Amino acid sequence: MGKIKLKAQEQNMFNLGGKQMTSKGYILRPVRYNTMRSKDVVEQCVKSSMVPKAYVNATMTALSDCIINYLFNGHSVEFPNLGIFYLTCESTSTTESEEAGLQQLADFRIRFRPCKELKTELEKVEYELDGVYEVIGERVLERDADGKPIRTEKIYSKVRGGEDDLLTDDDTDPDGGSTTEPDSGGNSGGGNNPDSGGFEG
């Protein structure tokens, strides 16, 4: 069974509306590594199934097209042993029937609901604390025409913990490691580029 590493990361805390910062605090985030591209998935399927690569490629393309076609025609789609893909929408509300209509539509999104078996497997996963990270600075990656930052990168320093720490450990030995995490508009959410030697948040 798998083992998931978690990081305790310093973040800006916002009120329930998500608009006003109230304080700073630490939240747990899973450590994410590289995004496995479709070619990586294909290679793994070929190794696991001994099915020729061309067949796996063709099947994945057909599956993707099928799921997209069903979704965009109003259906939910079940993927074996994983769950169900479905569409949701966000809209404004109105109390007057005369004002109800397509103009209320704000956003359409694709969602995924894991199946019972996948949820059961998730409950068996082990967790490990990677470390505690504090923000030690920030650098601007991109500015708009007026010079206002539109994309920033938080710089984090690992102040406690390590790969061998369990979630319940109280080890406080300092670690001088540091990492960076890109952001948008100066907020602290998001993750840094794994290809740069960091991890995603």
Secondary structure as UniProt FT lines:
FT   STRAND          3..14
FT   TURN            16..17
FT   STRAND          21..30
FT   HELIX           38..49
FT   HELIX           53..71
FT   TURN            72..74
FT   STRAND          77..79
FT   TURN            80..82
FT   STRAND          83..91
FT   HELIX           97..99
FT   HELIX           102..104
FT   STRAND          105..114
FT   HELIX           116..123
FT   STRAND          126..143
FT   TURN            145..146
FT   STRAND          149..160
FT   TURN            163..164
FT   TURN            167..168
FT   STRAND          178..184
FT   TURN            185..186
FT   HELIX           194..196
//
